[in-house]
């Protein structure tokens, strides 16, 4: 018996051509809006707690955002947590930005900048790691992805 999904197809139109792809080969479709602001997805959260018995206050902030256009993707993140007590304030910070540029025939380039730090009372800020990486890959390095026309 024939699987009906094997016979179904999806047509991807670009300015140059229309390509028909079997539906069972489509893994993910990312909608891209016309408006700049509608292309941004993100979240922001903040928290605070205080323990009276030990006089410890803790607060955190988390931010993530993703901008996706047809040929580019930029993601940023920021996570921090600070603890204030009688002996001083300690803190941890993790932040980064990444870029992915999509090219023809499944090729894309990526870049990442990441920073992490620790703060302790009476000591200068210690950067735990600073990372910068660049790569050029094909879609097959990360598994299948939708084709970007043009």
N, CA, C and O atoms as a GROMACS GRO file, in nm:
protein
  600
    1UNK      N    1   0.084  -0.118   0.000
    1UNK     CA    2   0.000   0.000   0.000
    1UNK      C    3   0.089   0.125   0.000
    1UNK      O    4   0.190   0.129   0.070
    2UNK      N    5   0.053   0.223  -0.075
    2UNK     CA    6   0.130   0.345  -0.091
    2UNK      C    7   0.098   0.444   0.021
    2UNK      O    8  -0.018   0.462   0.058
    3UNK      N    9   0.202   0.508   0.074
    3UNK     CA   10   0.186   0.608   0.178
    3UNK      C   11   0.138   0.738   0.112
    3UNK      O   12   0.206   0.790   0.024
    4UNK      N   13   0.021   0.793   0.153
    4UNK     CA   14  -0.030   0.914   0.088
    4UNK      C   15   0.059   1.037   0.108
    4UNK      O   16   0.057   1.128   0.025
    5UNK      N   17   0.138   1.042   0.217
    5UNK     CA   18   0.225   1.157   0.240
    5UNK      C   19   0.336   1.162   0.136
    5UNK      O   20   0.385   1.270   0.104
    6UNK      N   21   0.378   1.046   0.085
    6UNK     CA   22   0.484   1.044  -0.016
    6UNK      C   23   0.442   1.114  -0.145
    6UNK      O   24   0.527   1.166  -0.217
    7UNK      N   25   0.313   1.117  -0.173
    7UNK     CA   26   0.265   1.180  -0.296
    7UNK      C   27   0.242   1.330  -0.280
    7UNK      O   28   0.227   1.400  -0.380
    8UNK      N   29   0.238   1.381  -0.157
    8UNK     CA   30   0.212   1.522  -0.134
    8UNK      C   31   0.339   1.602  -0.152
    8UNK      O   32   0.448   1.558  -0.115
    9UNK      N   33   0.324   1.722  -0.209
    9UNK     CA   34   0.440   1.807  -0.233
    9UNK      C   35   0.411   1.949  -0.185
    9UNK      O   36   0.296   1.986  -0.159
   10UNK      N   37   0.517   2.027  -0.174
   10UNK     CA   38   0.506   2.167  -0.140
   10UNK      C   39   0.585   2.244  -0.246
   10UNK      O   40   0.692   2.199  -0.288
   11UNK      N   41   0.534   2.359  -0.288
   11UNK     CA   42   0.600   2.440  -0.390
   11UNK      C   43   0.657   2.564  -0.324
   11UNK      O   44   0.587   2.638  -0.256
   12UNK      N   45   0.789   2.585  -0.346
   12UNK     CA   46   0.857   2.702  -0.293
   12UNK      C   47   0.885   2.795  -0.409
   12UNK      O   48   0.955   2.760  -0.504
   13UNK      N   49   0.828   2.915  -0.401
   13UNK     CA   50   0.844   3.013  -0.508
   13UNK      C   51   0.950   3.116  -0.471
   13UNK      O   52   0.952   3.165  -0.358
   14UNK      N   53   1.037   3.148  -0.566
   14UNK     CA   54   1.131   3.257  -0.549
   14UNK      C   55   1.122   3.344  -0.673
   14UNK      O   56   1.046   3.314  -0.766
   15UNK      N   57   1.198   3.452  -0.674
   15UNK     CA   58   1.194   3.542  -0.789
   15UNK      C   59   1.244   3.473  -0.916
   15UNK      O   60   1.201   3.506  -1.026
   16UNK      N   61   1.336   3.377  -0.900
   16UNK     CA   62   1.396   3.312  -1.016
   16UNK      C   63   1.324   3.184  -1.060
   16UNK      O   64   1.318   3.155  -1.179
   17UNK      N   65   1.268   3.109  -0.964
   17UNK     CA   66   1.214   2.978  -0.999
   17UNK      C   67   1.111   2.931  -0.896
   17UNK      O   68   1.094   2.991  -0.790
   18UNK      N   69   1.044   2.824  -0.930
   18UNK     CA   70   0.956   2.754  -0.838
   18UNK      C   71   1.010   2.612  -0.825
   18UNK      O   72   1.039   2.546  -0.925
   19UNK      N   73   1.024   2.566  -0.702
   19UNK     CA   74   1.078   2.433  -0.678
   19UNK      C   75   0.975   2.349  -0.604
   19UNK      O   76   0.916   2.395  -0.506
   20UNK      N   77   0.952   2.227  -0.650
   20UNK     CA   78   0.859   2.136  -0.587
   20UNK      C   79   0.938   2.036  -0.502
   20UNK      O   80   1.030   1.971  -0.552
   21UNK      N   81   0.901   2.025  -0.375
   21UNK     CA   82   0.971   1.937  -0.281
   21UNK      C   83   0.869   1.842  -0.221
   21UNK      O   84   0.759   1.884  -0.185
   22UNK      N   85   0.904   1.712  -0.208
   22UNK     CA   86   0.813   1.618  -0.140
   22UNK      C   87   0.790   1.663   0.005
   22UNK      O   88   0.885   1.700   0.074
   23UNK      N   89   0.667   1.658   0.050
   23UNK     CA   90   0.631   1.704   0.183
   23UNK      C   91   0.704   1.628   0.293
   23UNK      O   92   0.735   1.685   0.397
   24UNK      N   93   0.732   1.499   0.271
   24UNK     CA   94   0.801   1.422   0.374
   24UNK      C   95   0.949   1.460   0.386
   24UNK      O   96   1.017   1.408   0.474
   25UNK      N   97   1.000   1.549   0.301
   25UNK     CA   98   1.137   1.599   0.310
   25UNK      C   99   1.143   1.733   0.384
   25UNK      O  100   1.253   1.782   0.413
   26UNK      N  101   1.029   1.794   0.413
   26UNK     CA  102   1.023   1.922   0.483
   26UNK      C  103   1.029   1.894   0.633
   26UNK      O  104   0.945   1.824   0.688
   27UNK      N  105   1.130   1.951   0.698
   27UNK     CA  106   1.148   1.932   0.842
   27UNK      C  107   1.093   2.048   0.921
   27UNK      O  108   1.031   2.030   1.026
   28UNK      N  109   1.116   2.170   0.870
   28UNK     CA  110   1.078   2.290   0.944
   28UNK      C  111   1.054   2.404   0.847
   28UNK      O  112   1.126   2.420   0.748
   29UNK      N  113   0.953   2.483   0.874
   29UNK     CA  114   0.926   2.602   0.795
   29UNK      C  115   0.927   2.722   0.890
   29UNK      O  116   0.856   2.723   0.990
   30UNK      N  117   1.008   2.822   0.857
   30UNK     CA  118   1.018   2.942   0.939
   30UNK      C  119   0.947   3.056   0.868
   30UNK      O  120   0.992   3.101   0.762
   31UNK      N  121   0.837   3.105   0.924
   31UNK     CA  122   0.770   3.220   0.861
   31UNK      C  123   0.852   3.347   0.880
   31UNK      O  124   0.907   3.370   0.988
   32UNK      N  125   0.862   3.428   0.777
   32UNK     CA  126   0.936   3.554   0.783
   32UNK      C  127   0.839   3.665   0.746
   32UNK      O  128   0.788   3.670   0.634
   33UNK      N  129   0.816   3.754   0.840
   33UNK     CA  130   0.721   3.863   0.821
   33UNK      C  131   0.781   3.976   0.738
   33UNK      O  132   0.903   3.984   0.722
   34UNK      N  133   0.694   4.062   0.687
   34UNK     CA  134   0.739   4.178   0.611
   34UNK      C  135   0.796   4.288   0.700
   34UNK      O  136   0.889   4.357   0.660
   35UNK      N  137   0.741   4.304   0.818
   35UNK     CA  138   0.780   4.412   0.908
   35UNK      C  139   0.905   4.374   0.989
   35UNK      O  140   0.918   4.260   1.033
   36UNK      N  141   0.995   4.470   1.008
   36UNK     CA  142   1.115   4.448   1.090
   36UNK      C  143   1.077   4.402   1.230
   36UNK      O  144   1.133   4.304   1.280
   37UNK      N  145   0.983   4.470   1.294
   37UNK     CA  146   0.946   4.439   1.432
   37UNK      C  147   0.879   4.304   1.445
   37UNK      O  148   0.891   4.239   1.548
   38UNK      N  149   0.808   4.260   1.342
   38UNK     CA  150   0.743   4.129   1.348
   38UNK      C  151   0.843   4.015   1.329
   38UNK      O  152   0.809   3.899   1.355
   39UNK      N  153   0.964   4.044   1.284
   39UNK     CA  154   1.067   3.942   1.268
   39UNK      C  155   1.144   3.914   1.396
   39UNK      O  156   1.225   3.821   1.402
   40UNK      N  157   1.119   3.994   1.498
   40UNK     CA  158   1.192   3.977   1.624
   40UNK      C  159   1.108   3.894   1.721
   40UNK      O  160   0.989   3.920   1.742
   41UNK      N  161   1.172   3.794   1.778
   41UNK     CA  162   1.111   3.710   1.881
   41UNK      C  163   1.202   3.717   2.003
   41UNK      O  164   1.324   3.714   1.988
   42UNK      N  165   1.145   3.727   2.120
   42UNK     CA  166   1.231   3.733   2.237
   42UNK      C  167   1.156   3.721   2.367
   42UNK      O  168   1.033   3.710   2.371
   43UNK      N  169   1.234   3.724   2.474
   43UNK     CA  170   1.175   3.718   2.606
   43UNK      C  171   1.262   3.796   2.704
   43UNK      O  172   1.383   3.811   2.684
   44UNK      N  173   1.199   3.845   2.808
   44UNK     CA  174   1.266   3.919   2.914
   44UNK      C  175   1.203   3.873   3.044
   44UNK      O  176   1.080   3.871   3.059
   45UNK      N  177   1.288   3.838   3.140
   45UNK     CA  178   1.237   3.802   3.272
   45UNK      C  179   1.330   3.859   3.378
   45UNK      O  180   1.450   3.874   3.357
   46UNK      N  181   1.272   3.890   3.492
   46UNK     CA  182   1.349   3.942   3.605
   46UNK      C  183   1.289   3.884   3.732
   46UNK      O  184   1.170   3.857   3.741
   47UNK      N  185   1.375   3.867   3.829
   47UNK     CA  186   1.327   3.812   3.955
   47UNK      C  187   1.403   3.869   4.072
   47UNK      O  188   1.515   3.919   4.058
   48UNK      N  189   1.342   3.862   4.189
   48UNK     CA  190   1.402   3.912   4.312
   48UNK      C  191   1.354   3.825   4.427
   48UNK      O  192   1.236   3.789   4.435
   49UNK      N  193   1.446   3.793   4.516
   49UNK     CA  194   1.407   3.722   4.638
   49UNK      C  195   1.490   3.776   4.755
   49UNK      O  196   1.603   3.822   4.738
   50UNK      N  197   1.431   3.770   4.873
   50UNK     CA  198   1.499   3.817   4.992
   50UNK      C  199   1.468   3.721   5.106
   50UNK      O  200   1.353   3.688   5.132
   51UNK      N  201   1.575   3.678   5.174
   51UNK     CA  202   1.560   3.590   5.290
   51UNK      C  203   1.595   3.671   5.413
   51UNK      O  204   1.711   3.707   5.434
   52UNK      N  205   1.496   3.700   5.495
   52UNK     CA  206   1.515   3.788   5.611
   52UNK      C  207   1.607   3.725   5.714
   52UNK      O  208   1.691   3.796   5.772
   53UNK      N  209   1.595   3.597   5.740
   53UNK     CA  210   1.675   3.533   5.845
   53UNK      C  211   1.825   3.541   5.818
   53UNK      O  212   1.904   3.552   5.912
   54UNK      N  213   1.866   3.536   5.693
   54UNK     CA  214   2.010   3.544   5.662
   54UNK      C  215   2.046   3.676   5.593
   54UNK      O  216   2.163   3.696   5.558
   55UNK      N  217   1.951   3.764   5.574
   55UNK     CA  218   1.972   3.895   5.510
   55UNK      C  219   2.039   3.880   5.373
   55UNK      O  220   2.134   3.951   5.341
   56UNK      N  221   1.988   3.788   5.295
   56UNK     CA  222   2.042   3.762   5.161
   56UNK      C  223   1.938   3.805   5.057
   56UNK      O  224   1.823   3.760   5.059
   57UNK      N  225   1.981   3.892   4.967
   57UNK     CA  226   1.894   3.934   4.856
   57UNK      C  227   1.953   3.880   4.727
   57UNK      O  228   2.075   3.882   4.707
   58UNK      N  229   1.867   3.833   4.640
   58UNK     CA  230   1.914   3.779   4.512
   58UNK      C  231   1.823   3.832   4.402
   58UNK      O  232   1.701   3.832   4.415
   59UNK      N  233   1.885   3.878   4.292
   59UNK     CA  234   1.806   3.924   4.179
   59UNK      C  235   1.870   3.875   4.050
   59UNK      O  236   1.991   3.856   4.041
   60UNK      N  237   1.786   3.856   3.951
   60UNK     CA  238   1.836   3.806   3.822
   60UNK      C  239   1.761   3.872   3.708
   60UNK      O  240   1.648   3.918   3.724
   61UNK      N  241   1.827   3.874   3.594
   61UNK     CA  242   1.769   3.927   3.471
   61UNK      C  243   1.808   3.833   3.358
   61UNK      O  244   1.924   3.793   3.346
   62UNK      N  245   1.713   3.797   3.277
   62UNK     CA  246   1.737   3.711   3.161
   62UNK      C  247   1.671   3.776   3.039
   62UNK      O  248   1.555   3.818   3.044
   63UNK      N  249   1.746   3.782   2.931
   63UNK     CA  250   1.698   3.841   2.807
   63UNK      C  251   1.744   3.754   2.691
   63UNK      O  252   1.859   3.710   2.687
   64UNK      N  253   1.656   3.729   2.599
   64UNK     CA  254   1.695   3.662   2.474
   64UNK      C  255   1.613   3.722   2.362
   64UNK      O  256   1.495   3.755   2.379
   65UNK      N  257   1.676   3.736   2.246
   65UNK     CA  258   1.607   3.790   2.129
   65UNK      C  259   1.664   3.725   2.004
   65UNK      O  260   1.783   3.694   1.997
   66UNK      N  261   1.578   3.706   1.906
   66UNK     CA  262   1.616   3.647   1.778
   66UNK      C  263   1.554   3.730   1.666
   66UNK      O  264   1.434   3.755   1.665
   67UNK      N  265   1.637   3.772   1.574
   67UNK     CA  266   1.590   3.842   1.454
   67UNK      C  267   1.616   3.749   1.337
   67UNK      O  268   1.728   3.704   1.317
   68UNK      N  269   1.512   3.721   1.258
   68UNK     CA  270   1.525   3.630   1.146
   68UNK      C  271   1.476   3.697   1.019
   68UNK      O  272   1.360   3.735   1.009
   69UNK      N  273   1.566   3.712   0.922
   69UNK     CA  274   1.531   3.760   0.789
   69UNK      C  275   1.553   3.644   0.692
   69UNK      O  276   1.594   3.536   0.734
   70UNK      N  277   1.526   3.665   0.565
   70UNK     CA  278   1.538   3.557   0.470
   70UNK      C  279   1.682   3.505   0.459
   70UNK      O  280   1.702   3.384   0.446
   71UNK      N  281   1.779   3.592   0.464
   71UNK     CA  282   1.919   3.550   0.447
   71UNK      C  283   2.005   3.563   0.572
   71UNK      O  284   2.123   3.527   0.569
   72UNK      N  285   1.949   3.614   0.683
   72UNK     CA  286   2.028   3.639   0.803
   72UNK      C  287   1.950   3.601   0.928
   72UNK      O  288   1.827   3.604   0.930
   73UNK      N  289   2.025   3.566   1.031
   73UNK     CA  290   1.966   3.542   1.162
   73UNK      C  291   2.063   3.593   1.268
   73UNK      O  292   2.181   3.558   1.265
   74UNK      N  293   2.014   3.674   1.361
   74UNK     CA  294   2.096   3.727   1.470
   74UNK      C  295   2.026   3.693   1.601
   74UNK      O  296   1.905   3.715   1.615
   75UNK      N  297   2.102   3.640   1.696
   75UNK     CA  298   2.047   3.606   1.826
   75UNK      C  299   2.134   3.670   1.934
   75UNK      O  300   2.257   3.669   1.924
   76UNK      N  301   2.072   3.723   2.037
   76UNK     CA  302   2.144   3.778   2.152
   76UNK      C  303   2.086   3.717   2.279
   76UNK      O  304   1.968   3.683   2.286
   77UNK      N  305   2.173   3.704   2.381
   77UNK     CA  306   2.126   3.656   2.510
   77UNK      C  307   2.203   3.725   2.621
   77UNK      O  308   2.319   3.763   2.602
   78UNK      N  309   2.140   3.741   2.734
   78UNK     CA  310   2.201   3.801   2.851
   78UNK      C  311   2.136   3.736   2.973
   78UNK      O  312   2.015   3.741   2.990
   79UNK      N  313   2.218   3.676   3.057
   79UNK     CA  314   2.170   3.614   3.180
   79UNK      C  315   2.259   3.662   3.294
   79UNK      O  316   2.382   3.654   3.284
   80UNK      N  317   2.200   3.710   3.400
   80UNK     CA  318   2.278   3.753   3.516
   80UNK      C  319   2.206   3.716   3.644
   80UNK      O  320   2.083   3.711   3.650
   81UNK      N  321   2.286   3.691   3.746
   81UNK     CA  322   2.232   3.666   3.879
   81UNK      C  323   2.327   3.729   3.980
   81UNK      O  324   2.448   3.706   3.975
   82UNK      N  325   2.273   3.807   4.071
   82UNK     CA  326   2.352   3.876   4.172
   82UNK      C  327   2.297   3.842   4.309
   82UNK      O  328   2.175   3.836   4.329
   83UNK      N  329   2.387   3.820   4.402
   83UNK     CA  330   2.350   3.789   4.540
   83UNK      C  331   2.415   3.891   4.631
   83UNK      O  332   2.537   3.908   4.629
   84UNK      N  333   2.335   3.958   4.712
   84UNK     CA  334   2.386   4.059   4.806
   84UNK      C  335   2.363   4.008   4.948
   84UNK      O  336   2.253   3.969   4.986
   85UNK      N  337   2.473   4.009   5.024
   85UNK     CA  338   2.466   3.969   5.164
   85UNK      C  339   2.563   4.056   5.244
   85UNK      O  340   2.628   4.144   5.188
   86UNK      N  341   2.574   4.032   5.374
   86UNK     CA  342   2.659   4.116   5.459
   86UNK      C  343   2.805   4.119   5.412
   86UNK      O  344   2.872   4.221   5.427
   87UNK      N  345   2.854   4.009   5.358
   87UNK     CA  346   2.995   4.002   5.316
   87UNK      C  347   3.021   4.070   5.181
   87UNK      O  348   3.137   4.084   5.141
   88UNK      N  349   2.918   4.110   5.112
   88UNK     CA  350   2.935   4.178   4.984
   88UNK      C  351   2.842   4.121   4.878
   88UNK      O  352   2.752   4.042   4.908
   89UNK      N  353   2.865   4.162   4.756
   89UNK     CA  354   2.781   4.119   4.643
   89UNK      C  355   2.861   4.028   4.551
   89UNK      O  356   2.974   4.060   4.513
   90UNK      N  357   2.802   3.917   4.516
   90UNK     CA  358   2.861   3.828   4.416
   90UNK      C  359   2.770   3.827   4.295
   90UNK      O  360   2.649   3.849   4.306
   91UNK      N  361   2.828   3.802   4.180
   91UNK     CA  362   2.747   3.802   4.059
   91UNK      C  363   2.805   3.713   3.951
   91UNK      O  364   2.925   3.688   3.946
   92UNK      N  365   2.718   3.666   3.868
   92UNK     CA  366   2.756   3.586   3.751
   92UNK      C  367   2.686   3.645   3.630
   92UNK      O  368   2.569   3.684   3.637
   93UNK      N  369   2.758   3.649   3.520
   93UNK     CA  370   2.705   3.707   3.397
   93UNK      C  371   2.740   3.615   3.281
   93UNK      O  372   2.852   3.566   3.271
   94UNK      N  373   2.645   3.592   3.195
   94UNK     CA  374   2.666   3.512   3.074
   94UNK      C  375   2.593   3.585   2.961
   94UNK      O  376   2.472   3.603   2.967
   95UNK      N  377   2.667   3.627   2.859
   95UNK     CA  378   2.605   3.699   2.749
   95UNK      C  379   2.668   3.656   2.618
   95UNK      O  380   2.779   3.603   2.615
   96UNK      N  381   2.597   3.679   2.510
   96UNK     CA  382   2.651   3.641   2.380
   96UNK      C  383   2.566   3.693   2.266
   96UNK      O  384   2.450   3.731   2.282
   97UNK      N  385   2.627   3.692   2.149
   97UNK     CA  386   2.558   3.728   2.026
   97UNK      C  387   2.604   3.630   1.918
   97UNK      O  388   2.722   3.596   1.911
   98UNK      N  389   2.513   3.587   1.837
   98UNK     CA  390   2.549   3.496   1.728
   98UNK      C  391   2.484   3.544   1.598
   98UNK      O  392   2.380   3.611   1.598
   99UNK      N  393   2.548   3.509   1.490
   99UNK     CA  394   2.502   3.548   1.357
   99UNK      C  395   2.507   3.426   1.267
   99UNK      O  396   2.601   3.347   1.273
  100UNK      N  397   2.407   3.411   1.184
  100UNK     CA  398   2.406   3.307   1.082
  100UNK      C  399   2.361   3.370   0.952
  100UNK      O  400   2.254   3.430   0.946
  101UNK      N  401   2.441   3.356   0.848
  101UNK     CA  402   2.407   3.407   0.716
  101UNK      C  403   2.381   3.292   0.621
  101UNK      O  404   2.468   3.207   0.601
  102UNK      N  405   2.263   3.286   0.564
  102UNK     CA  406   2.226   3.177   0.474
  102UNK      C  407   2.264   3.212   0.331
  102UNK      O  408   2.242   3.324   0.286
  103UNK      N  409   2.322   3.117   0.261
  103UNK     CA  410   2.364   3.135   0.123
  103UNK      C  411   2.294   3.034   0.034
  103UNK      O  412   2.210   2.956   0.080
  104UNK      N  413   2.329   3.035  -0.092
  104UNK     CA  414   2.266   2.945  -0.188
  104UNK      C  415   2.314   2.802  -0.170
  104UNK      O  416   2.422   2.777  -0.116
  105UNK      N  417   2.234   2.709  -0.215
  105UNK     CA  418   2.264   2.566  -0.219
  105UNK      C  419   2.299   2.509  -0.082
  105UNK      O  420   2.386   2.422  -0.072
  106UNK      N  421   2.233   2.556   0.022
  106UNK     CA  422   2.251   2.498   0.155
  106UNK      C  423   2.372   2.546   0.232
  106UNK      O  424   2.397   2.494   0.342
  107UNK      N  425   2.447   2.641   0.182
  107UNK     CA  426   2.563   2.692   0.254
  107UNK      C  427   2.522   2.803   0.349
  107UNK      O  428   2.430   2.880   0.321
  108UNK      N  429   2.591   2.810   0.463
  108UNK     CA  430   2.570   2.922   0.554
  108UNK      C  431   2.697   2.946   0.635
  108UNK      O  432   2.779   2.855   0.650
  109UNK      N  433   2.713   3.066   0.685
  109UNK     CA  434   2.825   3.100   0.772
  109UNK      C  435   2.773   3.139   0.908
  109UNK      O  436   2.664   3.196   0.920
  110UNK      N  437   2.849   3.109   1.011
  110UNK     CA  438   2.808   3.141   1.146
  110UNK      C  439   2.920   3.214   1.220
  110UNK      O  440   3.037   3.197   1.188
  111UNK      N  441   2.882   3.294   1.317
  111UNK     CA  442   2.978   3.360   1.405
  111UNK      C  443   2.918   3.370   1.544
  111UNK      O  444   2.796   3.384   1.558
  112UNK      N  445   3.001   3.364   1.645
  112UNK     CA  446   2.954   3.366   1.783
  112UNK      C  447   3.054   3.444   1.868
  112UNK      O  448   3.175   3.424   1.858
  113UNK      N  449   3.002   3.532   1.950
  113UNK     CA  450   3.083   3.601   2.051
  113UNK      C  451   3.014   3.578   2.184
  113UNK      O  452   2.896   3.610   2.199
  114UNK      N  453   3.087   3.523   2.280
  114UNK     CA  454   3.028   3.488   2.409
  114UNK      C  455   3.119   3.537   2.521
  114UNK      O  456   3.241   3.524   2.513
  115UNK      N  457   3.060   3.594   2.626
  115UNK     CA  458   3.135   3.642   2.742
  115UNK      C  459   3.071   3.587   2.869
  115UNK      O  460   2.948   3.584   2.882
  116UNK      N  461   3.155   3.545   2.963
  116UNK     CA  462   3.109   3.498   3.093
  116UNK      C  463   3.198   3.562   3.198
  116UNK      O  464   3.318   3.575   3.178
  117UNK      N  465   3.139   3.601   3.311
  117UNK     CA  466   3.220   3.659   3.418
  117UNK      C  467   3.164   3.622   3.555
  117UNK      O  468   3.048   3.585   3.570
  118UNK      N  469   3.252   3.634   3.654
  118UNK     CA  470   3.218   3.614   3.794
  118UNK      C  471   3.265   3.735   3.872
  118UNK      O  472   3.374   3.786   3.847
  119UNK      N  473   3.185   3.783   3.966
  119UNK     CA  474   3.225   3.892   4.054
  119UNK      C  475   3.220   3.840   4.197
  119UNK      O  476   3.124   3.775   4.238
  120UNK      N  477   3.325   3.870   4.273
  120UNK     CA  478   3.327   3.836   4.414
  120UNK      C  479   3.368   3.960   4.492
  120UNK      O  480   3.436   4.047   4.438
  121UNK      N  481   3.327   3.970   4.618
  121UNK     CA  482   3.359   4.090   4.697
  121UNK      C  483   3.510   4.113   4.708
  121UNK      O  484   3.585   4.019   4.735
  122UNK      N  485   3.553   4.237   4.686
  122UNK     CA  486   3.692   4.274   4.702
  122UNK      C  487   3.785   4.231   4.590
  122UNK      O  488   3.906   4.254   4.598
  123UNK      N  489   3.732   4.171   4.487
  123UNK     CA  490   3.816   4.124   4.375
  123UNK      C  491   3.769   4.189   4.247
  123UNK      O  492   3.649   4.217   4.232
  124UNK      N  493   3.861   4.214   4.154
  124UNK     CA  494   3.817   4.268   4.025
  124UNK      C  495   3.736   4.164   3.948
  124UNK      O  496   3.746   4.044   3.974
  125UNK      N  497   3.657   4.211   3.854
  125UNK     CA  498   3.575   4.121   3.774
  125UNK      C  499   3.666   4.022   3.701
  125UNK      O  500   3.765   4.061   3.639
  126UNK      N  501   3.632   3.896   3.709
  126UNK     CA  502   3.709   3.791   3.641
  126UNK      C  503   3.629   3.741   3.522
  126UNK      O  504   3.518   3.689   3.537
  127UNK      N  505   3.685   3.757   3.405
  127UNK     CA  506   3.620   3.705   3.286
  127UNK      C  507   3.655   3.558   3.276
  127UNK      O  508   3.771   3.523   3.253
  128UNK      N  509   3.557   3.471   3.294
  128UNK     CA  510   3.582   3.328   3.292
  128UNK      C  511   3.615   3.279   3.152
  128UNK      O  512   3.703   3.195   3.134
  129UNK      N  513   3.547   3.330   3.056
  129UNK     CA  514   3.576   3.288   2.919
  129UNK      C  515   3.532   3.396   2.823
  129UNK      O  516   3.432   3.464   2.843
  130UNK      N  517   3.609   3.410   2.721
  130UNK     CA  518   3.575   3.496   2.609
  130UNK      C  519   3.589   3.409   2.487
  130UNK      O  520   3.694   3.350   2.463
  131UNK      N  521   3.487   3.399   2.411
  131UNK     CA  522   3.489   3.308   2.298
  131UNK      C  523   3.445   3.381   2.173
  131UNK      O  524   3.345   3.453   2.172
  132UNK      N  525   3.521   3.362   2.068
  132UNK     CA  526   3.486   3.413   1.936
  132UNK      C  527   3.510   3.299   1.840
  132UNK      O  528   3.621   3.248   1.830
  133UNK      N  529   3.407   3.260   1.769
  133UNK     CA  530   3.425   3.153   1.672
  133UNK      C  531   3.353   3.190   1.543
  133UNK      O  532   3.247   3.252   1.545
  134UNK      N  533   3.413   3.151   1.434
  134UNK     CA  534   3.356   3.172   1.302
  134UNK      C  535   3.358   3.040   1.228
  134UNK      O  536   3.451   2.962   1.244
  135UNK      N  537   3.258   3.014   1.149
  135UNK     CA  538   3.254   2.889   1.074
  135UNK      C  539   3.176   2.909   0.945
  135UNK      O  540   3.086   2.993   0.937
  136UNK      N  541   3.211   2.831   0.846
  136UNK     CA  542   3.134   2.823   0.722
  136UNK      C  543   3.097   2.677   0.705
  136UNK      O  544   3.184   2.590   0.702
  137UNK      N  545   2.969   2.652   0.695
  137UNK     CA  546   2.922   2.513   0.691
  137UNK      C  547   2.815   2.498   0.584
  137UNK      O  548   2.764   2.595   0.528
  138UNK      N  549   2.785   2.372   0.556
  138UNK     CA  550   2.671   2.343   0.471
  138UNK      C  551   2.556   2.302   0.561
  138UNK      O  552   2.576   2.274   0.680
  139UNK      N  553   2.437   2.300   0.506
  139UNK     CA  554   2.320   2.261   0.585
  139UNK      C  555   2.334   2.119   0.637
  139UNK      O  556   2.278   2.087   0.742
  140UNK      N  557   2.407   2.033   0.568
  140UNK     CA  558   2.420   1.895   0.611
  140UNK      C  559   2.499   1.883   0.742
  140UNK      O  560   2.489   1.780   0.809
  141UNK      N  561   2.577   1.986   0.780
  141UNK     CA  562   2.649   1.982   0.907
  141UNK      C  563   2.555   1.987   1.025
  141UNK      O  564   2.588   1.933   1.131
  142UNK      N  565   2.440   2.047   1.012
  142UNK     CA  566   2.344   2.059   1.121
  142UNK      C  567   2.216   1.981   1.092
  142UNK      O  568   2.120   1.992   1.168
  143UNK      N  569   2.214   1.905   0.989
  143UNK     CA  570   2.092   1.836   0.951
  143UNK      C  571   2.016   1.918   0.849
  143UNK      O  572   2.058   2.028   0.815
  144UNK      N  573   1.905   1.867   0.800
  144UNK     CA  574   1.831   1.937   0.696
  144UNK      C  575   1.774   2.069   0.747
  144UNK      O  576   1.740   2.082   0.865
  145UNK      N  577   1.763   2.165   0.658
  145UNK     CA  578   1.697   2.292   0.689
  145UNK      C  579   1.626   2.337   0.563
  145UNK      O  580   1.658   2.292   0.453
  146UNK      N  581   1.530   2.425   0.577
  146UNK     CA  582   1.459   2.473   0.459
  146UNK      C  583   1.555   2.547   0.365
  146UNK      O  584   1.649   2.612   0.410
  147UNK      N  585   1.530   2.536   0.239
  147UNK     CA  586   1.612   2.602   0.138
  147UNK      C  587   1.575   2.749   0.136
  147UNK      O  588   1.457   2.785   0.142
  148UNK      N  589   1.676   2.835   0.128
  148UNK     CA  590   1.652   2.979   0.112
  148UNK      C  591   1.666   3.012  -0.035
  148UNK      O  592   1.774   2.998  -0.091
  149UNK      N  593   1.558   3.055  -0.098
  149UNK     CA  594   1.565   3.083  -0.242
  149UNK      C  595   1.654   3.202  -0.272
  149UNK      O  596   1.672   3.292  -0.190
  150UNK      N  597   1.708   3.200  -0.393
  150UNK     CA  598   1.781   3.316  -0.443
  150UNK      C  599   1.923   3.310  -0.411
  150UNK      O  600   1.998   3.401  -0.446
   0.00000   0.00000   0.00000
